[in-house]
Amino acid sequence: MKARVALCVCTVCVLMMLAGCFQVIVPPSVDYYVTPDEIVSEFIDDEFAATAKYDNKTIAVSGYVTNKDIGDSGEPFVGLKESLDSGGLDGVVCVFPRSSLSKLVSIQPDNHLTIVGEFDQYGSYVVCYIWSIAIVKRIVQLKYCRLP
């Protein structure tokens, strides 16, 4: 009798899972936990090695929000830097899916956040020239970002 009850309970649970009544959610694993300065420094030191290390990896980055906006593609993004004191231009840009817009409304500049995403690209950009000296901005970009 006990075996029949257990079989019935298991069958009902499986049917409910198949029907979508409840789900077991397994959070995706994170391959690396870094700060904006750590990951940018790795790319400055050796772009090839850093790209090989982070390519197709999930990264959690903790830092302070510098800005949030919506890109030309319509996807929202959040910029992170190491600390509130750092006046540097280098940092991480986290691009979110459009479906995340409502979750990003409450994010404000200077909030400290951890954002999880997949490595997308690294780039160096000349921001401006001052007395013939180039000011360069170095950015690591993550895609498919989410708030943990």
mmCIF file of the C-alpha atoms, coordinates in Angstrom:
data_MODEL
# 
_entry.id   MODEL 
# 
loop_
_atom_site.group_PDB 
_atom_site.id 
_atom_site.type_symbol 
_atom_site.label_atom_id 
_atom_site.label_alt_id 
_atom_site.label_comp_id 
_atom_site.label_asym_id 
_atom_site.label_entity_id 
_atom_site.label_seq_id 
_atom_site.pdbx_PDB_ins_code 
_atom_site.Cartn_x 
_atom_site.Cartn_y 
_atom_site.Cartn_z 
_atom_site.occupancy 
_atom_site.B_iso_or_equiv 
_atom_site.pdbx_formal_charge 
_atom_site.auth_seq_id 
_atom_site.auth_comp_id 
_atom_site.auth_asym_id 
_atom_site.auth_atom_id 
_atom_site.pdbx_PDB_model_num 
ATOM 1   C CA . MET A 1 1   ? 0.000  0.000  0.000   1.00 0.00 ? 1   MET A CA 1 
ATOM 2   C CA . LYS A 1 2   ? 2.792  2.454  0.903   1.00 0.00 ? 2   LYS A CA 1 
ATOM 3   C CA . ALA A 1 3   ? 4.488  1.735  -2.405  1.00 0.00 ? 3   ALA A CA 1 
ATOM 4   C CA . ARG A 1 4   ? 1.290  2.596  -4.305  1.00 0.00 ? 4   ARG A CA 1 
ATOM 5   C CA . VAL A 1 5   ? 0.905  5.898  -2.429  1.00 0.00 ? 5   VAL A CA 1 
ATOM 6   C CA . ALA A 1 6   ? 4.536  6.808  -3.113  1.00 0.00 ? 6   ALA A CA 1 
ATOM 7   C CA . LEU A 1 7   ? 4.120  5.894  -6.794  1.00 0.00 ? 7   LEU A CA 1 
ATOM 8   C CA . CYS A 1 8   ? 0.969  8.018  -7.030  1.00 0.00 ? 8   CYS A CA 1 
ATOM 9   C CA . VAL A 1 9   ? 2.662  11.010 -5.363  1.00 0.00 ? 9   VAL A CA 1 
ATOM 10  C CA . CYS A 1 10  ? 5.682  10.734 -7.673  1.00 0.00 ? 10  CYS A CA 1 
ATOM 11  C CA . THR A 1 11  ? 3.431  10.432 -10.718 1.00 0.00 ? 11  THR A CA 1 
ATOM 12  C CA . VAL A 1 12  ? 1.426  13.508 -9.710  1.00 0.00 ? 12  VAL A CA 1 
ATOM 13  C CA . CYS A 1 13  ? 4.662  15.492 -9.133  1.00 0.00 ? 13  CYS A CA 1 
ATOM 14  C CA . VAL A 1 14  ? 6.033  14.525 -12.546 1.00 0.00 ? 14  VAL A CA 1 
ATOM 15  C CA . LEU A 1 15  ? 2.751  15.416 -14.254 1.00 0.00 ? 15  LEU A CA 1 
ATOM 16  C CA . MET A 1 16  ? 2.660  18.784 -12.466 1.00 0.00 ? 16  MET A CA 1 
ATOM 17  C CA . MET A 1 17  ? 6.226  19.529 -13.553 1.00 0.00 ? 17  MET A CA 1 
ATOM 18  C CA . LEU A 1 18  ? 5.350  18.628 -17.138 1.00 0.00 ? 18  LEU A CA 1 
ATOM 19  C CA . ALA A 1 19  ? 2.274  20.850 -16.951 1.00 0.00 ? 19  ALA A CA 1 
ATOM 20  C CA . GLY A 1 20  ? 4.403  23.731 -15.669 1.00 0.00 ? 20  GLY A CA 1 
ATOM 21  C CA . CYS A 1 21  ? 2.738  23.985 -12.267 1.00 0.00 ? 21  CYS A CA 1 
ATOM 22  C CA . PHE A 1 22  ? 6.099  24.233 -10.573 1.00 0.00 ? 22  PHE A CA 1 
ATOM 23  C CA . GLN A 1 23  ? 9.656  24.269 -11.759 1.00 0.00 ? 23  GLN A CA 1 
ATOM 24  C CA . VAL A 1 24  ? 12.990 23.444 -10.303 1.00 0.00 ? 24  VAL A CA 1 
ATOM 25  C CA . ILE A 1 25  ? 15.214 26.430 -11.100 1.00 0.00 ? 25  ILE A CA 1 
ATOM 26  C CA . VAL A 1 26  ? 18.913 25.799 -11.160 1.00 0.00 ? 26  VAL A CA 1 
ATOM 27  C CA . PRO A 1 27  ? 20.866 29.060 -11.303 1.00 0.00 ? 27  PRO A CA 1 
ATOM 28  C CA . PRO A 1 28  ? 23.529 29.126 -14.013 1.00 0.00 ? 28  PRO A CA 1 
ATOM 29  C CA . SER A 1 29  ? 27.036 28.758 -12.708 1.00 0.00 ? 29  SER A CA 1 
ATOM 30  C CA . VAL A 1 30  ? 29.493 31.634 -12.667 1.00 0.00 ? 30  VAL A CA 1 
ATOM 31  C CA . ASP A 1 31  ? 32.983 30.919 -13.986 1.00 0.00 ? 31  ASP A CA 1 
ATOM 32  C CA . TYR A 1 32  ? 34.707 34.067 -12.652 1.00 0.00 ? 32  TYR A CA 1 
ATOM 33  C CA . TYR A 1 33  ? 34.049 36.712 -9.977  1.00 0.00 ? 33  TYR A CA 1 
ATOM 34  C CA . VAL A 1 34  ? 35.902 39.974 -10.732 1.00 0.00 ? 34  VAL A CA 1 
ATOM 35  C CA . THR A 1 35  ? 35.900 43.724 -10.239 1.00 0.00 ? 35  THR A CA 1 
ATOM 36  C CA . PRO A 1 36  ? 35.978 46.139 -13.179 1.00 0.00 ? 36  PRO A CA 1 
ATOM 37  C CA . ASP A 1 37  ? 39.640 47.032 -12.569 1.00 0.00 ? 37  ASP A CA 1 
ATOM 38  C CA . GLU A 1 38  ? 40.699 43.381 -12.355 1.00 0.00 ? 38  GLU A CA 1 
ATOM 39  C CA . ILE A 1 39  ? 39.179 42.327 -15.656 1.00 0.00 ? 39  ILE A CA 1 
ATOM 40  C CA . VAL A 1 40  ? 40.228 45.474 -17.543 1.00 0.00 ? 40  VAL A CA 1 
ATOM 41  C CA . SER A 1 41  ? 43.804 45.085 -16.231 1.00 0.00 ? 41  SER A CA 1 
ATOM 42  C CA . GLU A 1 42  ? 43.938 41.542 -17.546 1.00 0.00 ? 42  GLU A CA 1 
ATOM 43  C CA . PHE A 1 43  ? 43.012 42.789 -21.031 1.00 0.00 ? 43  PHE A CA 1 
ATOM 44  C CA . ILE A 1 44  ? 45.518 45.645 -20.862 1.00 0.00 ? 44  ILE A CA 1 
ATOM 45  C CA . ASP A 1 45  ? 48.291 43.211 -19.826 1.00 0.00 ? 45  ASP A CA 1 
ATOM 46  C CA . ASP A 1 46  ? 47.568 40.565 -22.474 1.00 0.00 ? 46  ASP A CA 1 
ATOM 47  C CA . GLU A 1 47  ? 44.463 40.877 -24.622 1.00 0.00 ? 47  GLU A CA 1 
ATOM 48  C CA . PHE A 1 48  ? 44.933 37.467 -26.257 1.00 0.00 ? 48  PHE A CA 1 
ATOM 49  C CA . ALA A 1 49  ? 45.298 35.594 -22.960 1.00 0.00 ? 49  ALA A CA 1 
ATOM 50  C CA . ALA A 1 50  ? 42.362 37.426 -21.379 1.00 0.00 ? 50  ALA A CA 1 
ATOM 51  C CA . THR A 1 51  ? 40.138 36.763 -24.398 1.00 0.00 ? 51  THR A CA 1 
ATOM 52  C CA . ALA A 1 52  ? 41.047 33.065 -24.287 1.00 0.00 ? 52  ALA A CA 1 
ATOM 53  C CA . LYS A 1 53  ? 40.319 32.981 -20.542 1.00 0.00 ? 53  LYS A CA 1 
ATOM 54  C CA . TYR A 1 54  ? 36.922 34.719 -20.652 1.00 0.00 ? 54  TYR A CA 1 
ATOM 55  C CA . ASP A 1 55  ? 35.592 33.623 -24.061 1.00 0.00 ? 55  ASP A CA 1 
ATOM 56  C CA . ASN A 1 56  ? 32.266 31.754 -23.645 1.00 0.00 ? 56  ASN A CA 1 
ATOM 57  C CA . LYS A 1 57  ? 32.442 32.205 -19.861 1.00 0.00 ? 57  LYS A CA 1 
ATOM 58  C CA . THR A 1 58  ? 29.949 33.588 -17.375 1.00 0.00 ? 58  THR A CA 1 
ATOM 59  C CA . ILE A 1 59  ? 31.366 36.413 -15.287 1.00 0.00 ? 59  ILE A CA 1 
ATOM 60  C CA . ALA A 1 60  ? 30.063 38.147 -12.155 1.00 0.00 ? 60  ALA A CA 1 
ATOM 61  C CA . VAL A 1 61  ? 31.324 41.739 -11.916 1.00 0.00 ? 61  VAL A CA 1 
ATOM 62  C CA . SER A 1 62  ? 30.902 43.841 -8.761  1.00 0.00 ? 62  SER A CA 1 
ATOM 63  C CA . GLY A 1 63  ? 31.258 47.601 -8.940  1.00 0.00 ? 63  GLY A CA 1 
ATOM 64  C CA . TYR A 1 64  ? 29.585 50.993 -8.834  1.00 0.00 ? 64  TYR A CA 1 
ATOM 65  C CA . VAL A 1 65  ? 27.097 52.117 -11.463 1.00 0.00 ? 65  VAL A CA 1 
ATOM 66  C CA . THR A 1 66  ? 28.466 54.912 -13.653 1.00 0.00 ? 66  THR A CA 1 
ATOM 67  C CA . ASN A 1 67  ? 25.516 55.159 -16.002 1.00 0.00 ? 67  ASN A CA 1 
ATOM 68  C CA . LYS A 1 68  ? 22.569 53.350 -17.507 1.00 0.00 ? 68  LYS A CA 1 
ATOM 69  C CA . ASP A 1 69  ? 21.094 53.914 -20.922 1.00 0.00 ? 69  ASP A CA 1 
ATOM 70  C CA . ILE A 1 70  ? 19.514 52.242 -23.916 1.00 0.00 ? 70  ILE A CA 1 
ATOM 71  C CA . GLY A 1 71  ? 21.818 51.512 -26.840 1.00 0.00 ? 71  GLY A CA 1 
ATOM 72  C CA . ASP A 1 72  ? 21.145 52.007 -30.542 1.00 0.00 ? 72  ASP A CA 1 
ATOM 73  C CA . SER A 1 73  ? 19.954 48.389 -30.743 1.00 0.00 ? 73  SER A CA 1 
ATOM 74  C CA . GLY A 1 74  ? 17.289 49.095 -28.112 1.00 0.00 ? 74  GLY A CA 1 
ATOM 75  C CA . GLU A 1 75  ? 19.002 46.977 -25.463 1.00 0.00 ? 75  GLU A CA 1 
ATOM 76  C CA . PRO A 1 76  ? 19.570 48.568 -22.054 1.00 0.00 ? 76  PRO A CA 1 
ATOM 77  C CA . PHE A 1 77  ? 23.068 48.689 -20.607 1.00 0.00 ? 77  PHE A CA 1 
ATOM 78  C CA . VAL A 1 78  ? 24.684 49.561 -17.280 1.00 0.00 ? 78  VAL A CA 1 
ATOM 79  C CA . GLY A 1 79  ? 28.249 50.812 -16.855 1.00 0.00 ? 79  GLY A CA 1 
ATOM 80  C CA . LEU A 1 80  ? 30.311 49.716 -13.841 1.00 0.00 ? 80  LEU A CA 1 
ATOM 81  C CA . LYS A 1 81  ? 33.551 51.040 -12.386 1.00 0.00 ? 81  LYS A CA 1 
ATOM 82  C CA . GLU A 1 82  ? 35.733 49.924 -9.497  1.00 0.00 ? 82  GLU A CA 1 
ATOM 83  C CA . SER A 1 83  ? 34.943 52.595 -6.914  1.00 0.00 ? 83  SER A CA 1 
ATOM 84  C CA . LEU A 1 84  ? 33.268 55.934 -6.438  1.00 0.00 ? 84  LEU A CA 1 
ATOM 85  C CA . ASP A 1 85  ? 36.673 57.641 -6.045  1.00 0.00 ? 85  ASP A CA 1 
ATOM 86  C CA . SER A 1 86  ? 38.171 56.308 -9.249  1.00 0.00 ? 86  SER A CA 1 
ATOM 87  C CA . GLY A 1 87  ? 38.025 58.985 -11.872 1.00 0.00 ? 87  GLY A CA 1 
ATOM 88  C CA . GLY A 1 88  ? 39.254 56.570 -14.506 1.00 0.00 ? 88  GLY A CA 1 
ATOM 89  C CA . LEU A 1 89  ? 37.515 55.967 -17.784 1.00 0.00 ? 89  LEU A CA 1 
ATOM 90  C CA . ASP A 1 90  ? 38.042 52.206 -17.783 1.00 0.00 ? 90  ASP A CA 1 
ATOM 91  C CA . GLY A 1 91  ? 35.225 49.894 -16.808 1.00 0.00 ? 91  GLY A CA 1 
ATOM 92  C CA . VAL A 1 92  ? 32.693 47.246 -17.724 1.00 0.00 ? 92  VAL A CA 1 
ATOM 93  C CA . VAL A 1 93  ? 29.540 47.692 -19.803 1.00 0.00 ? 93  VAL A CA 1 
ATOM 94  C CA . CYS A 1 94  ? 26.787 45.168 -19.108 1.00 0.00 ? 94  CYS A CA 1 
ATOM 95  C CA . VAL A 1 95  ? 24.209 44.771 -21.899 1.00 0.00 ? 95  VAL A CA 1 
ATOM 96  C CA . PHE A 1 96  ? 20.837 43.380 -20.802 1.00 0.00 ? 96  PHE A CA 1 
ATOM 97  C CA . PRO A 1 97  ? 18.007 41.861 -22.850 1.00 0.00 ? 97  PRO A CA 1 
ATOM 98  C CA . ARG A 1 98  ? 15.120 44.253 -23.564 1.00 0.00 ? 98  ARG A CA 1 
ATOM 99  C CA . SER A 1 99  ? 12.918 42.185 -21.275 1.00 0.00 ? 99  SER A CA 1 
ATOM 100 C CA . SER A 1 100 ? 15.010 43.432 -18.321 1.00 0.00 ? 100 SER A CA 1 
ATOM 101 C CA . LEU A 1 101 ? 13.974 47.092 -18.635 1.00 0.00 ? 101 LEU A CA 1 
ATOM 102 C CA . SER A 1 102 ? 11.508 47.007 -15.735 1.00 0.00 ? 102 SER A CA 1 
ATOM 103 C CA . LYS A 1 103 ? 14.111 45.426 -13.435 1.00 0.00 ? 103 LYS A CA 1 
ATOM 104 C CA . LEU A 1 104 ? 16.648 48.159 -14.244 1.00 0.00 ? 104 LEU A CA 1 
ATOM 105 C CA . VAL A 1 105 ? 14.379 51.127 -13.468 1.00 0.00 ? 105 VAL A CA 1 
ATOM 106 C CA . SER A 1 106 ? 15.445 51.323 -9.821  1.00 0.00 ? 106 SER A CA 1 
ATOM 107 C CA . ILE A 1 107 ? 19.190 51.242 -10.571 1.00 0.00 ? 107 ILE A CA 1 
ATOM 108 C CA . GLN A 1 108 ? 20.802 54.616 -9.897  1.00 0.00 ? 108 GLN A CA 1 
ATOM 109 C CA . PRO A 1 109 ? 24.313 55.967 -10.498 1.00 0.00 ? 109 PRO A CA 1 
ATOM 110 C CA . ASP A 1 110 ? 26.649 55.187 -7.589  1.00 0.00 ? 110 ASP A CA 1 
ATOM 111 C CA . ASN A 1 111 ? 24.675 52.049 -6.582  1.00 0.00 ? 111 ASN A CA 1 
ATOM 112 C CA . HIS A 1 112 ? 26.969 49.114 -5.835  1.00 0.00 ? 112 HIS A CA 1 
ATOM 113 C CA . LEU A 1 113 ? 25.880 46.058 -7.830  1.00 0.00 ? 113 LEU A CA 1 
ATOM 114 C CA . THR A 1 114 ? 26.956 42.628 -8.886  1.00 0.00 ? 114 THR A CA 1 
ATOM 115 C CA . ILE A 1 115 ? 25.938 41.850 -12.451 1.00 0.00 ? 115 ILE A CA 1 
ATOM 116 C CA . VAL A 1 116 ? 26.313 38.467 -14.142 1.00 0.00 ? 116 VAL A CA 1 
ATOM 117 C CA . GLY A 1 117 ? 26.846 38.174 -17.890 1.00 0.00 ? 117 GLY A CA 1 
ATOM 118 C CA . GLU A 1 118 ? 28.809 36.499 -20.652 1.00 0.00 ? 118 GLU A CA 1 
ATOM 119 C CA . PHE A 1 119 ? 31.983 37.982 -22.085 1.00 0.00 ? 119 PHE A CA 1 
ATOM 120 C CA . ASP A 1 120 ? 31.285 39.749 -25.380 1.00 0.00 ? 120 ASP A CA 1 
ATOM 121 C CA . GLN A 1 121 ? 34.248 41.945 -26.300 1.00 0.00 ? 121 GLN A CA 1 
ATOM 122 C CA . TYR A 1 122 ? 37.060 44.231 -25.214 1.00 0.00 ? 122 TYR A CA 1 
ATOM 123 C CA . GLY A 1 123 ? 37.833 47.565 -26.806 1.00 0.00 ? 123 GLY A CA 1 
ATOM 124 C CA . SER A 1 124 ? 40.045 50.604 -26.428 1.00 0.00 ? 124 SER A CA 1 
ATOM 125 C CA . TYR A 1 125 ? 38.644 53.919 -27.608 1.00 0.00 ? 125 TYR A CA 1 
ATOM 126 C CA . VAL A 1 126 ? 40.299 57.307 -27.976 1.00 0.00 ? 126 VAL A CA 1 
ATOM 127 C CA . VAL A 1 127 ? 38.004 59.662 -26.111 1.00 0.00 ? 127 VAL A CA 1 
ATOM 128 C CA . CYS A 1 128 ? 39.809 62.930 -26.857 1.00 0.00 ? 128 CYS A CA 1 
ATOM 129 C CA . TYR A 1 129 ? 43.188 64.571 -27.303 1.00 0.00 ? 129 TYR A CA 1 
ATOM 130 C CA . ILE A 1 130 ? 44.571 67.070 -24.814 1.00 0.00 ? 130 ILE A CA 1 
ATOM 131 C CA . TRP A 1 131 ? 47.801 68.782 -25.858 1.00 0.00 ? 131 TRP A CA 1 
ATOM 132 C CA . SER A 1 132 ? 48.549 65.956 -28.311 1.00 0.00 ? 132 SER A CA 1 
ATOM 133 C CA . ILE A 1 133 ? 48.005 63.306 -25.632 1.00 0.00 ? 133 ILE A CA 1 
ATOM 134 C CA . ALA A 1 134 ? 45.312 60.714 -26.377 1.00 0.00 ? 134 ALA A CA 1 
ATOM 135 C CA . ILE A 1 135 ? 42.886 59.923 -23.581 1.00 0.00 ? 135 ILE A CA 1 
ATOM 136 C CA . VAL A 1 136 ? 41.965 56.259 -23.987 1.00 0.00 ? 136 VAL A CA 1 
ATOM 137 C CA . LYS A 1 137 ? 38.937 54.481 -22.557 1.00 0.00 ? 137 LYS A CA 1 
ATOM 138 C CA . ARG A 1 138 ? 39.167 50.706 -22.106 1.00 0.00 ? 138 ARG A CA 1 
ATOM 139 C CA . ILE A 1 139 ? 35.917 48.767 -21.874 1.00 0.00 ? 139 ILE A CA 1 
ATOM 140 C CA . VAL A 1 140 ? 35.073 45.112 -21.310 1.00 0.00 ? 140 VAL A CA 1 
ATOM 141 C CA . GLN A 1 141 ? 31.559 44.389 -22.550 1.00 0.00 ? 141 GLN A CA 1 
ATOM 142 C CA . LEU A 1 142 ? 29.322 41.627 -21.225 1.00 0.00 ? 142 LEU A CA 1 
ATOM 143 C CA . LYS A 1 143 ? 26.163 40.388 -22.976 1.00 0.00 ? 143 LYS A CA 1 
ATOM 144 C CA . TYR A 1 144 ? 23.043 38.546 -21.766 1.00 0.00 ? 144 TYR A CA 1 
ATOM 145 C CA . CYS A 1 145 ? 23.421 40.276 -18.409 1.00 0.00 ? 145 CYS A CA 1 
ATOM 146 C CA . ARG A 1 146 ? 21.198 39.742 -15.409 1.00 0.00 ? 146 ARG A CA 1 
ATOM 147 C CA . LEU A 1 147 ? 20.998 40.756 -11.788 1.00 0.00 ? 147 LEU A CA 1 
ATOM 148 C CA . PRO A 1 148 ? 21.662 37.745 -9.539  1.00 0.00 ? 148 PRO A CA 1 
# 
